[in-house]
Amino acid sequence: MGRYVARRLLQMIPVFLGTTFLIFFMVYSLPGDPVLGLFGDKGVDPATLAAKRHELGLDLPIWEQYWNYMTNIILHFDFGNQIRNGRPVTEVLGDAFPITLQLAAMAFVFELVFGIGLGVIAGLKAGRLADNAILIFTLLIISIPVFVLGYIIKMVFAFQLEWIEPNVSNDQLFSEMLAPAIVLGGLSLAYVARLTRTSMAENLRADYMRTAVAKGLPKSRVIGVHLLRNSMIPVVTFLGTDIGALMGGAVVTEGIFNVKGIGGVIYESISRREGTTIVGLVTILVIVYLVTSLLVDLLYAVLDPRIRYA
């Protein structure tokens, strides 16, 4: 196990460097001049522009800018400063990241509990009324875009029924974050439910299930230990990759419910061409993806004792 983990950690290094370089290159290759945008419609002489680009290091070759950026991250955990106001990117992300992390965690718990629950019911009742109803419900959720689902929940439950607040306050109360968490995790919930249902319906016909029933084991043990445990491998794979997707895909949801998290930072950074902020955020998300993929691989051995890592 230790050798496998060490090998995976070494494999993460080129993946991390490659993905961050691609993002860095694409962001800084976007059309427009962020330095010129600082002055707005005011005229500015070329000497001032050149001096500002030199101060920010934007006159260097792209590979040298990337080298300086990665060196500052690795050695000093410094993601640079915003071009417009000089505010450290670590401070910007430090304010917004915990809010999105809270939202993503609530959405993850929502899709985990209800997605697996609905999937288990549908898998055990395959072909019956409950199974068909759950399949229709999940198909409906998948068919509705996130921004449409968000506005429906906001209009119905906030403005008509007045059960929730239409916008999230600066305190980010649990009751205020519940609606955007449901919207954010709704699509993933449908996929989790369908994955769980398919995996359980397939494993119900496996030989080891017939053997467990023939031995006279209690139904709770047959379902909870033998069936559910072996059916969770594809679900865990999806959930592991979905953690990063929840954090990166919260832009629309945060915009609808006025959540002041990563979504607002991304929108403002793109509109203002704040490349350092965008690259810093994506760098954090890359690390999240790499760590969760490693944890998911290690969970396979917990779910299926036949799996061994050399």
PERAVEN-V921169 format. One record per backbone hydrogen bond with DSSP energy under -1.0 kcal/mol. CO is the residue of the C=O (numbers start at 1). NH is the residue of the N-H. If there is no record, write none. Layout:
co: [CO:CO]
nh: [NH:NH]
This chain:
co: [1:2:3:4:5:6:7:8:11:12:13:14:15:16:17:18:19:20:21:22:23:24:27:33:39:45:46:47:48:49:50:51:52:53:61:62:63:64:65:66:67:68:69:70:71:72:72:73:80:82:87:88:89:90:91:92:93:96:97:98:99:100:101:102:103:104:105:106:107:108:109:110:111:112:113:114:115:116:117:118:119:120:121:125:128:129:130:131:132:133:134:135:136:137:138:139:145:146:147:148:149:150:151:152:153:154:154:155:156:157:157:169:173:174:177:178:179:180:181:185:186:187:188:189:190:191:192:193:194:195:196:197:198:199:200:202:203:206:207:208:209:210:211:212:213:218:219:220:221:221:222:223:226:227:232:233:234:235:236:237:238:241:242:243:244:245:250:251:252:253:254:257:259:261:262:263:264:265:266:267:268:269:273:274:275:276:277:278:279:280:281:282:283:284:285:286:287:288:289:290:291:292:293:294:295:296:299:300:304]
nh: [5:6:7:8:9:10:11:12:15:16:17:18:19:20:21:22:23:24:25:26:27:28:30:37:42:49:50:51:52:53:54:55:56:58:65:66:67:68:69:70:71:72:73:74:75:76:78:77:89:86:82:92:93:94:95:96:97:100:101:102:103:104:105:106:107:108:109:110:111:112:113:114:115:116:117:118:119:120:121:122:123:124:125:128:132:133:134:135:136:137:138:139:140:141:142:143:149:150:151:152:153:154:155:156:157:158:159:160:161:163:164:172:177:178:181:182:183:184:185:189:190:191:192:193:194:195:196:197:198:199:200:201:202:203:204:205:206:210:211:212:213:214:215:217:216:222:223:224:225:226:227:228:230:231:236:237:238:239:240:241:242:245:246:247:248:249:254:255:256:257:259:168:261:265:266:267:268:269:270:271:272:274:275:278:279:280:281:282:283:284:285:286:287:288:289:290:291:292:293:294:295:296:297:298:299:300:303:304:307]
